[in-house]
Amino acid sequence: MNKYMKIAKELAEENLKTNVGGPFGACVVKNGKIIGKGSNQVLGSNDPTAHAEIVAIREACKNINSYDLSDCELYANCYPCPMCLSAIIWSNIKKVYFGNSKEDAAKIGFRDDEIYKYIRELTDNVNNKSRLDLECIDKDETIKAFNEFMEKDDKTIY
């Protein structure tokens, strides 16, 4: 077994004993060194964003003092949910290794499939208001900060 996947697996297994979150573990690796580890902390922290991958990404970023993990890989014991995939993309990680599939996660009760369905609906321009009602308002005012950002000489695009 891959040594980093073994760590992700062990984090998930250890988490089962704590009841602070689901059976998920992840680690971020840079140049052969683990710079961030995480297990699902949703229940213990009352934070729905505290998935293993995000916890690992947060720790990695803190440890290297950067939001940019472009030279890193992520190992997770399960295929990342849409939120975690987004965080992985935002952090510039280019390679993810996973163990279990999103179908495996669905079999044990995790509802990522509902989010994937919703994203497909948005792609097809269907606003499913029973799931989430998205409505654009006051763009003439909210766009001002975006316009000011575009004019800044010292802006950082991430």
Phi, psi and omega in degrees: 000140176303134186296328180281323175294326177299320179293316177300316179298316180294322176299319179295316181294319177296325182294332178300331182281342188264336185060025177267353180179181183285180185278063184230138177218152182206156172216149178253131184239134175230123179050043177079007181238135177286123179248352178201137177229153177199151170234162182297126184239017188304310185287319182291329183256355186053040182234106182295349178266359185275053175283159184305314182297319181289320176300316179294318179296316179300316180295318180298314180298318178297317184292329178255002178056048180202148173276350188262110179251034186296338179263019186244163173238154177240135176244126180224144181285356178214152176305131184295142176291171181302322178296315181292321175302318178297315179297321178297315179295315180298329181274359177072017173292133184253347182226127178234131173250132180226156180265284183281156181271168175295332175292323176297319178296321179296322181297333179259012170105003180271136194256039177303328182301329177294324179287318177300319179297317180297317179297319176300318179298317178297319178299326178272012180059039175252118178267096180279091185290343177288335179268312179198127181264110179256125181219127179278126176223153172055035181298326180301334177267317184289337181288342183300317179295323177296317179296320178295321178299317180298331182275345183293135176281333185256026181285152175240121175270126178236000000 
